[in-house]
Amino acid sequence: MFKKFINAIGRIFFLFAIAVVILFVAVFVGLHIPEHKNIKKNYGDIPSYQIVEKKKYDAPVKAQYVLRVVVSGNVTKQSLKNLLNKLYDSVKDDHSFKYHKRPTNIYIFIYATKKQFEKGYLYLARLDKSGDRPPKIDINNNLFTSLKTGLSTEKRMKIWNALLIAISKADKEAKKEYEKNKTKSLDKIEKEKEELYKKQVAQEYGITKKQMKEILSEGVDKGWPYPMQN
């Protein structure tokens, strides 16, 4: 009986010794649970920006955040989305509201200039978050294209009209010239005349070859009307 008691004590002591060894290894050798560290989120390319207005609305019906921002430098559609996501993350977990744990409504507006901000409705991009719905991002494509080309929609449509007239004129003249003299191919004559007349349009409106291509692509993509011709 006494012998069984001694064996039981021995086993308990053995298990205790193993536990002490494991604890020692965990503490001094480094087999411990790593501490939680905040991981910085990479938002990608973000344009330079300035927050020009920051408003909070705190009421039982809703907790609302409104941010208005002016950007500068090189701006792309993706960089605008990246900035909107960054600004959204910076306010979505604000716990300073009295009636709600965090904002229920978040509206973020990005403007190209302070003048456009002062007008209010001329935003370049915006993010809307209302209630349980996920945030929605909207890019003002017309204003964005105007920003990139430096030309208003009205002027781009005018250039589009002039370019199509120039292309049509080149096509008609090339066919007449080819009928009179077939030493050159019709395609070559058309190309030469088209380049000549498109160059004249570019000089008249002070645009580059790249801008001209962008306007032609935009007109096709958006289904701009073709000019009436005789």
Backbone torsions as a table, in degrees:
resi	resn	phi	psi	omega
1	MET	NA	-46.9	-180.0
2	PHE	-63.8	-36.6	-179.9
3	LYS	-64.8	-40.2	178.0
4	LYS	-63.5	-38.6	179.1
5	PHE	-62.9	-42.3	-179.7
6	ILE	-64.2	-41.4	179.4
7	ASN	-63.5	-40.5	178.6
8	ALA	-62.8	-43.9	178.7
9	ILE	-62.2	-38.5	-179.7
10	GLY	-63.8	-43.2	179.3
11	ARG	-64.1	-42.1	178.5
12	ILE	-61.8	-43.4	179.8
13	PHE	-63.1	-40.7	179.9
14	PHE	-61.8	-46.2	178.5
15	LEU	-63.7	-39.2	178.4
16	PHE	-63.2	-40.0	-179.9
17	ALA	-64.5	-41.2	178.2
18	ILE	-62.7	-42.1	179.6
19	ALA	-61.7	-40.5	179.5
20	VAL	-64.4	-41.3	179.8
21	VAL	-62.8	-45.2	179.7
22	ILE	-60.7	-43.9	178.6
23	LEU	-61.6	-42.1	179.4
24	PHE	-60.8	-45.3	-179.9
25	VAL	-63.0	-43.3	-178.7
26	ALA	-61.8	-40.3	-175.8
27	VAL	-79.7	-45.5	-170.6
28	PHE	-99.4	-20.8	179.7
29	VAL	-96.0	-19.6	173.7
30	GLY	106.0	11.8	176.4
31	LEU	-84.8	68.2	-179.1
32	HIS	-123.0	164.2	179.0
33	ILE	-73.2	124.1	-178.7
34	PRO	-63.3	146.2	178.0
35	GLU	-70.9	148.4	177.4
36	HIS	-71.2	130.3	178.1
37	LYS	-122.5	139.8	177.0
38	ASN	-70.7	126.9	-179.2
39	ILE	-99.3	125.3	-180.0
40	LYS	-74.1	129.8	-179.2
41	LYS	-81.7	135.9	178.3
42	ASN	-94.7	113.8	-177.1
43	TYR	-92.5	-2.9	-177.7
44	GLY	81.4	-160.7	-178.8
45	ASP	-65.7	131.6	178.7
46	ILE	-133.1	130.7	178.6
47	PRO	-71.6	161.1	173.7
48	SER	-63.2	141.9	-177.5
49	TYR	-149.7	160.6	177.5
50	GLN	-136.0	127.2	175.9
51	ILE	-78.5	115.6	-176.9
52	VAL	-100.7	-14.5	177.6
53	GLU	-154.8	135.2	179.1
54	LYS	-140.6	113.1	-176.2
55	LYS	-125.1	141.4	176.1
56	LYS	-122.4	138.9	177.5
57	TYR	-124.0	119.0	-174.5
58	ASP	-120.3	111.5	-179.5
59	ALA	-152.1	162.3	179.0
60	PRO	-56.8	-32.5	-176.4
61	VAL	-74.4	-32.6	179.6
62	LYS	-166.1	156.6	173.4
63	ALA	-115.9	112.3	-169.8
64	GLN	-119.0	140.2	175.0
65	TYR	-119.3	133.9	173.3
66	VAL	-128.4	121.6	176.8
67	LEU	-118.0	136.6	175.4
68	ARG	-126.0	129.7	-170.4
69	VAL	-132.0	142.1	174.3
70	VAL	-111.3	129.7	-178.7
71	VAL	-105.0	162.2	176.7
72	SER	-149.0	169.5	179.7
73	GLY	82.6	-159.6	-178.3
74	ASN	-73.9	120.2	-176.2
75	VAL	-120.7	130.6	173.3
76	THR	-123.9	166.4	178.6
77	LYS	-61.9	-39.6	-179.0
78	GLN	-68.0	-39.5	-179.8
79	SER	-67.1	-32.0	175.6
80	LEU	-66.0	-42.7	177.8
81	LYS	-64.0	-40.9	178.4
82	ASN	-60.8	-42.7	180.0
83	LEU	-66.0	-42.9	178.3
84	LEU	-59.8	-42.5	178.8
85	ASN	-65.0	-39.3	178.9
86	LYS	-64.9	-46.7	-179.8
87	LEU	-65.0	-37.8	178.2
88	TYR	-62.3	-45.9	179.5
89	ASP	-63.7	-28.2	-177.6
90	SER	-73.4	-18.9	-177.3
91	VAL	-121.0	-13.1	-172.0
92	LYS	-64.5	-25.4	-178.2
93	ASP	-109.2	24.5	176.9
94	ASP	-66.4	122.2	-176.8
95	HIS	-105.2	18.8	-175.8
96	SER	-87.2	2.8	-178.8
97	PHE	-80.8	147.5	-176.2
98	LYS	-79.4	-41.5	-171.0
99	TYR	-99.6	-12.7	-178.6
100	HIS	-136.4	152.6	-179.0
101	LYS	-69.3	-31.0	-179.4
102	ARG	-154.7	170.9	-178.4
103	PRO	-60.7	135.2	175.0
104	THR	-91.6	-27.5	-179.7
105	ASN	-129.7	130.6	177.8
106	ILE	-133.0	127.2	178.5
107	TYR	-128.7	121.9	-179.3
108	ILE	-124.1	127.1	-178.4
109	PHE	-119.3	136.3	176.8
110	ILE	-114.7	132.7	-179.8
111	TYR	-120.9	152.4	179.4
112	ALA	-81.0	-30.5	-179.8
113	THR	-142.4	165.1	177.5
114	LYS	-69.5	-29.5	177.9
115	LYS	-64.8	-40.9	177.8
116	GLN	-67.3	-34.8	175.3
117	PHE	-62.9	-42.4	-179.3
118	GLU	-64.5	-31.6	177.3
119	LYS	-74.8	-22.9	172.1
120	GLY	89.3	-51.7	-172.0
121	TYR	-91.2	-10.0	-176.5
122	LEU	-88.7	58.0	179.8
123	TYR	-81.9	148.5	178.1
124	LEU	-85.3	-36.9	178.3
125	ALA	-156.5	156.8	179.8
126	ARG	-149.1	156.7	174.1
127	LEU	-126.2	131.4	178.3
128	ASP	-119.2	130.7	173.8
129	LYS	-135.6	117.5	-177.6
130	SER	-133.7	126.0	178.0
131	GLY	61.5	-135.8	-177.8
132	ASP	-87.4	-2.8	-178.8
133	ARG	-71.5	145.5	176.9
134	PRO	-68.3	156.4	179.8
135	PRO	-62.9	141.8	-179.4
136	LYS	-118.2	131.0	-179.2
137	ILE	-106.9	135.8	-179.8
138	ASP	-131.0	127.9	176.2
139	ILE	-104.4	129.4	176.4
140	ASN	-79.2	92.8	-171.8
141	ASN	-62.0	-39.0	179.7
142	ASN	-63.3	-46.5	-179.1
143	LEU	-68.8	-36.8	179.3
144	PHE	-63.0	-44.8	178.8
145	THR	-64.3	-38.8	177.0
146	SER	-62.1	-38.8	179.6
147	LEU	-65.5	-43.7	-176.1
148	LYS	-72.4	-36.3	-178.0
149	THR	-93.4	-20.3	-175.4
150	GLY	77.0	15.4	-176.8
151	LEU	-125.8	139.0	177.9
152	SER	-70.6	163.7	178.3
153	THR	-60.4	-41.1	-179.5
154	GLU	-60.8	-42.8	-178.7
155	LYS	-71.4	-37.7	178.3
156	ARG	-63.4	-37.8	178.6
157	MET	-68.5	-33.4	177.8
158	LYS	-67.6	-41.0	178.6
159	ILE	-67.5	-40.5	176.6
160	TRP	-55.8	-45.0	179.6
161	ASN	-61.4	-46.1	-178.7
162	ALA	-65.6	-37.3	-179.9
163	LEU	-67.4	-40.4	179.2
164	LEU	-67.4	-37.0	176.8
165	ILE	-65.1	-40.2	179.5
166	ALA	-64.6	-41.8	179.7
167	ILE	-65.7	-41.2	178.9
168	SER	-65.5	-40.8	179.1
169	LYS	-63.0	-41.9	179.5
170	ALA	-63.3	-40.1	-179.6
171	ASP	-63.6	-46.0	-178.7
172	LYS	-65.3	-45.3	-177.7
173	GLU	-67.9	-35.4	-179.7
174	ALA	-64.6	-39.8	179.8
175	LYS	-66.0	-40.5	178.4
176	LYS	-64.7	-44.6	-179.1
177	GLU	-65.0	-38.3	-178.9
178	TYR	-66.5	-34.8	178.7
179	GLU	-66.0	-32.7	-178.8
180	LYS	-82.2	-37.4	-175.9
181	ASN	-142.7	110.7	-175.2
182	LYS	-100.2	26.7	177.5
183	THR	-72.1	-25.2	176.2
184	LYS	-110.3	153.7	176.8
185	SER	-73.6	152.9	179.2
186	LEU	-60.0	-41.2	-179.8
187	ASP	-59.8	-42.2	-178.9
188	LYS	-66.5	-41.4	179.1
189	ILE	-64.4	-44.3	179.3
190	GLU	-59.4	-44.9	-178.7
191	LYS	-62.6	-44.3	-179.2
192	GLU	-62.1	-47.1	-177.8
193	LYS	-68.8	-39.2	179.5
194	GLU	-62.6	-43.1	178.6
195	GLU	-62.9	-39.1	179.8
196	LEU	-63.2	-50.0	-175.8
197	TYR	-72.7	-34.2	176.3
198	LYS	-67.9	-35.0	177.2
199	LYS	-64.1	-38.4	178.3
200	GLN	-64.3	-40.4	177.5
201	VAL	-64.0	-43.4	-179.8
202	ALA	-60.8	-41.6	178.9
203	GLN	-67.7	-39.7	-179.4
204	GLU	-62.2	-40.4	-176.5
205	TYR	-99.9	-0.7	177.1
206	GLY	65.2	44.1	-179.4
207	ILE	-116.7	159.2	179.1
208	THR	-87.8	170.5	177.8
209	LYS	-63.7	-37.7	179.3
210	LYS	-64.6	-45.3	178.7
211	GLN	-61.7	-38.0	179.8
212	MET	-62.3	-43.9	179.0
213	LYS	-64.3	-40.7	-180.0
214	GLU	-63.4	-40.6	-180.0
215	ILE	-66.9	-40.7	178.0
216	LEU	-64.1	-42.1	178.4
217	SER	-65.7	-41.7	-179.9
218	GLU	-63.4	-42.9	-179.9
219	GLY	-60.7	-40.0	178.8
220	VAL	-69.2	-46.7	-177.9
221	ASP	-61.1	-38.2	-175.5
222	LYS	-95.6	0.2	177.1
223	GLY	65.7	39.9	177.9
224	TRP	-62.9	147.1	-176.9
225	PRO	-66.2	145.7	177.5
226	TYR	-84.9	146.0	-177.3
227	PRO	-68.1	147.0	176.9
228	MET	-77.4	128.2	-179.3
229	GLN	-131.2	152.7	178.1
230	ASN	-75.6	NA	NA
